[in-house]
Amino acid sequence: MKTKVRVGKKLTIHIPKAVAEELNIKDGDILSLRVKDNKIILEQDNAILLSLKGKKFAKISLDEIEKISEEEQNKYENSN
């Protein structure tokens, strides 16, 4: 979808209703605005998008996850 918007007083822009509906943007949502290659990029700032598209800073293998899971299960079972 492509649409034009006008820059208003105080350099504000209005997100058209059709765009907001397509992206499921609601009143009170937090959006991130950045500039890249002379373009404005406006993205929804939520945990799901961050987990999918955000910068990764840690790695863990499936074996490590399984080991931690087993340790936690053992703690729970031994506490009863």
C-alpha positions in Angstrom: 0.0 0.0 0.0 1.3 3.4 -0.9 -0.3 6.7 0.2 0.7 10.4 0.6 0.5 12.3 3.8 1.0 16.0 4.5 3.4 17.3 7.1 1.5 19.4 9.5 2.3 22.1 12.1 5.1 21.1 14.4 6.2 18.6 11.7 3.5 16.1 12.6 2.2 13.4 10.2 -1.1 11.5 10.4 -1.2 7.8 9.7 -4.2 7.2 7.4 -6.9 4.9 8.8 -6.5 2.3 6.1 -2.8 2.0 6.8 -3.4 1.8 10.6 -6.0 -0.9 10.1 -3.8 -2.9 7.7 -1.0 -2.9 10.3 -3.3 -3.2 13.3 -2.0 0.0 14.8 -4.1 1.2 17.7 -4.3 4.2 19.9 -1.5 4.1 22.5 0.8 1.7 20.5 4.5 2.5 20.7 6.1 2.8 17.3 9.8 3.2 16.5 11.0 5.7 13.9 14.4 5.6 12.3 16.1 6.9 9.2 17.9 4.5 6.8 19.2 5.3 3.3 17.4 8.7 3.4 14.1 7.0 4.1 11.9 7.2 7.2 11.0 3.8 8.6 8.2 3.5 11.1 7.9 0.1 12.8 5.6 -1.3 15.5 7.6 -1.7 18.7 6.3 -4.9 20.3 7.9 -8.0 21.8 6.8 -10.4 19.0 8.3 -8.2 16.3 11.4 -7.6 18.4 11.9 -11.3 18.9 11.5 -12.0 15.2 13.3 -9.1 13.7 15.4 -7.6 16.5 19.1 -7.8 16.9 20.1 -11.2 18.5 22.5 -10.9 21.4 22.6 -14.4 22.8 22.7 -17.9 21.4 21.6 -21.2 23.0 21.4 -24.6 21.5 18.5 -27.0 21.7 20.7 -29.3 23.8 21.3 -26.5 26.4 17.5 -25.8 26.5 16.8 -29.5 27.1 19.4 -29.7 29.9 18.0 -26.6 31.7 14.5 -27.9 31.3 15.5 -31.3 32.8 17.3 -29.5 35.7 14.2 -27.4 36.5 11.9 -30.4 36.3 14.2 -32.3 38.7 14.1 -29.4 41.2 10.3 -29.3 41.1 10.0 -33.1 41.5 12.6 -33.2 44.4 10.8 -30.4 46.3 7.6 -32.5 46.7 
